């Protein structure tokens, strides 16, 4: 097996984290657009308190 043919776990981990960040951003913008800022503030307060 040549060294260039296998993929390491770091690129996969980085792509996974980037995908989670993009998904969280998209969901937050959808929630902001549907219910306004009050919904997000209430959601954060419910999880933090």
C-alpha positions in Angstrom: 0.0 0.0 0.0 1.4 3.4 -0.9 1.4 6.2 1.7 -1.0 8.4 -0.4 -3.9 6.0 -0.7 -5.2 5.9 2.8 -7.1 8.7 4.4 -6.4 9.6 8.0 -8.9 10.3 10.7 -8.1 14.0 11.1 -9.6 15.1 7.7 -12.7 13.1 8.5 -13.0 14.6 11.9 -12.5 18.1 10.6 -15.1 17.6 7.9 -17.5 16.2 10.5 -17.0 19.2 12.8 -17.4 21.6 9.9 -20.6 19.9 8.9 -22.0 20.2 12.4 -21.2 23.9 12.5 -22.9 24.5 9.2 -25.9 22.4 10.3 -26.2 24.3 13.6 -25.9 27.6 11.8 -28.6 26.7 9.2 -31.0 25.5 12.0 -30.4 28.7 14.0 -31.2 30.9 11.0 -34.3 28.8 10.3 -35.5 29.2 13.9 -34.7 32.9 13.8 -36.7 33.3 10.6 -39.7 31.3 11.8 -40.2 32.6 15.3 -37.9 35.6 15.8 -35.1 36.1 18.3 -37.3 35.4 21.3 -37.5 31.7 20.4 -33.7 31.3 20.3 -33.3 33.2 23.6 -35.9 31.0 25.3 -34.3 27.9 23.9 -30.9 28.8 25.2 -32.3 29.8 28.6 -34.1 26.5 28.9 -31.0 24.5 28.2 -28.7 26.6 30.4 -30.9 27.0 33.5 
